[in-house]
């Protein structure tokens, strides 16, 4: 029982620590800084380059990274060094396909297979004489599918399966998805049902039916619960706008997020952390810094942030866990001592019994000797 409670407390502490795992989208604003600068903040565990927003259905794939670089002139290869710098810090870098704008879609299984081959050879561990990001090898692909080809069947599940099949002993192919929070996402539902996605960043913004609004978190929590209970994936992330300007609605003040939302969503068995849209807005307000350090940045102070004390409840859980662990160790020690004492007592009793048996044997031998001597004496007397 004690061990069971200890394991539960350890699980809660571990999941609380997941709050520091933040995923961020980069690439859609010229003023957000470089990819290397984004990773240098060390606020993020995952950086998603957005977007490859033209592909499939016979179109020539194209990347749109605002004015960070011009893919048509092949100068996005300069991102190779930035990507490697991020990965050297332990940050996973993924390429997001899709987005709200663009021309993309899959019209057949063959189309899905061709796109998967393109992604593998151009951005992942495959080979191509012309790679948009040079020799950098991305960690995986993100599915931000927000459009549907009219009257066409979706094949995103097949694309995911084809991509995952490239996984080998030298490189994993991480898959992530960014479905809308209404369950189940109409575009990605079938793909998520494959159960092969490593990360899912649920978009709890621009979705009035399941997002935070007017100081009410219950709607969001109800939707989160439904997703976490139904989805069999690696980790689920709470997707939020990094500032009020980042989305039409769904923004949660940082203090409220830390006090009333994260402690509850972090209790889910498959909780992974927080996803933010996007780097530019986070840079302006420091939303990720607040989540990681529980302190306001100067830009936010007086707006929707305030100084926050340490998460006392985490320390209580840690304290209880340590106390239970000590109690468990003490009980195990007592049990082992009792067992040892029982073994020692058993050996002592065994020696005592053997000693008594030996004594009886000696006495018996002496008695027999006396009988023999007495017999001899009596015989001699008779002869005389």
Secondary structure, 3 states (H helix, E strand, C coil): CHHHHHHHHHHHHHHHHHHHCEEEEECCCHHHCCHHHHHHCCCCCEEEEEEEEEECCCCCCEECCCCCCCHHHCHHHHHHHHHHHHHHCCCEEEEEEEECCCEECCCCHHHHHHHHHHHHHHHCCCCCCCCCCCCCCCCEEEEEECCCCCCCCCCHHHHHHHHHCCCCCCCCCEEEECCECCCCCCCCHHHHCCCCCCEEEEECCCCCCCCCECCECHHHHHHHHHHHHHCCCCEEEEEEECCHHHCCCCCCCHHHHHHHHHHHHCCCCCEEEEEEECHHHHHHHCHHHHHHHCCCCCCCECCCECCCCCCHHHHHHHHHHHHHHHHHHHHHHHHHHHHHHHHHHHHHHHHHHHHHHHHHHHHHHHHHHHHHHHHHHHHHHHHC
